[in-house]
Structures are given as structure tokens and as C-alpha cells.
């Protein structure tokens, strides 16, 4: 089914008042629902939305999906994937109503891009491993950029609107794929140690600021060399801290105490007890 036909149906047919679902089953369901919501006589709120007004929802739904993935809850993950797909459907429908592109164009364009960037699957090219796939991917993107007249750096294609940790990881990955990288995790770890020493000897706030940035950048590089996503690792560490802190706090509350009632030694002991 080509989704560009959904709008005509949405504008010409009223929503069923029976128990029947007002959409066909399958992948097109949410696109039909969104077309009805934004059609004349649809939902006033949905009809008022623009690409710009939906920006915060897109980001929020992405983070909620990440949390669902971390939880391992399939039902929650399916729900959050649906919420993210809703955002795709809304943006595609807005563009379609303005005569720019539609959901079919979006799907076909990304399918064509994936085919072009996977010649080892859809053509006769051979690859040794996943790392070579990534290198070929980066070279393919560079070729596409040059053909379109874009002579910018490979790192310029990492969206600067990403959170700092994800943006830094993206910069490093792009650089590594074209040969700019540490030779080993050990070398990356030595860089972390060096940056930590420089931070410890900072003599003013500006130097401390700069050295802290360098240290965080080096830690991201070490995580990447170890094939650890630093965003995920930090989130899980935060969750561990939250859970442990909550247990310690609850145990103190049962005794009628707070953290301020403990000295440093007592606090350390209580923290160890809730390991």
C-alpha cells in the first residue's frame, strides 16, 4: 500500500462508530490513523502541529524507548517503538499535506540508501567483518557527499544537536572509520590517565574546565575502543547509584536519621552495607 492514498480515504470517509477498527491491520495502521487525525474534522490539536512543535516529543519518545530497551520489558519496548513510529507518521503526514513528500517517499528513500550501502548483501562485494562494513559505509557516504558537491569533513555530518556524550562518540566513530584512531585500548587508557593527571594539576577554573573536557573526551575514546557505549554505561551506573542511594536512605529513615546525622566514616560504612 502506498500511503499517499491514505489521505483521500481519511478525508472522504467518516470514522466508524461501530466496534470495528477504523484502520486496516498491519504497518499502515498508524499512518491511516494519523491521516484521519489531521484531516478536516479530525483532532484540533493534531491538526495544529508542525515539524517544529513536534521536536520535543520526538526527543522525549526516543529517550523513553532507550529506557524501555534497558528495562528488557518487551511490552514496554513495543509501546515505545509505536510512540516513536507515531512521530514518524506525524512528520510524514505534515509534509504530505504541504505537497513536499509522503511516508512512501520516506520509506523508499531509506530502502534505496540501505541497498546502496550494503553491496555485500545486495551485490557481489565481499567483506571480512563488521568493522569493514562500517569503513565501507563511511566511504560510501563520503562518495555520495562529494557527488552532491559537499566537500565538508566527515565529522561535520555528526549532528551538533546531539547530547554532548553522544555527539563526541559520533565524532570519534567517524574519525576512526577513516583511519584516525588509537591503535589499541591500552593506548586509549594511557590517554585517560594522562588527561586525569593534567586535570589534577589545573591551576585555575578555565584550565580545569578545559582539562575536564579533555578527560571526558578521552574516556569516551576508551569506551569506544572497548566496544562499550559510554551513554549506556553511564546510564546504568546512574541507575545503580539511584537504587543503592534509595536503599541507604530508606534504612536511615527507618532509624529516624538522615545523611547529615552521619560523619564521613559512618557514611562510608553505611554505604558499604547496602552494596
C-alpha positions, 0 to 999 in steps of 0.5 A: 500500500502506498500511503499517499492514498491514505489521505483521500480515504481519511478525508472522504470517509467518516470514522466508524462508530461501530466496534470495528477498527477504523484502520486496516491491520498491519504497518499502515495502521498508524499512518491511516490513523494519523491521516484521519487525525489531521484531516478536516474534522479530525483532532484540533490539536493534531491538526495544529502541529508542525515539524517544529512543535513536534521536536520535543516529543520526538526527543522525549519518545526516543529517550523513553524507548532507550529506557524501555530497551534497558528495562528488557520489558518487551511490552514496554519496548513495543509501546515505545517503538509505536510512540516513536513510529507515531512521530514518524507518521506525524512528520510524514503526514505534515509534509504530505499535506504541504505537497513536499513528500509522503511516508512512501517517499520516506520509506523508499528513500531509506530502502534505496540508501540501505541497498546502496550501502550494503553491496555485500548483501545486495551485490557481489562485494565481499567483506571480512567483518563488521568493522569493514562494513562500517569503513565501507559505509563511511566511504560510501557516504563520503562518495555520495557527499562529494557527488552532491558537491559537499566537500565538508569533513566527515565529522561535520555530518555528526549532528551538533544537536546531539547530547554532548556524550553522544555527539563526541562518540559520533565524532570519534566513530567517524574519525576512526572509520577513516583511519584516525584512531588509537591503535589499541585500548591500552593506548586509549587508557594511557590517554585517560590517565594522562588527561586525569593527571593534567586535570589534577594539576589545573591551576585555575577554573578555565584550565580545569574546565578545559582539562575536564573536557579533555578527560571526558573526551578521552574516556569516551575514546576508551569506551569506544575502543572497548566496544562499550557505549559510554551513554549506556554505561553511564546510564546504568551506573546512574541507575545503580547509584539511584537504587543503592542511594534509595536503599541507604536512605530508606534504612536511615529513615527507618532509624529516624536519621538522615545523611547529615546525622552521619560523619564521613566514616559512618557514611562510608560504612553505611554505604558499604552495607547496602552494596 
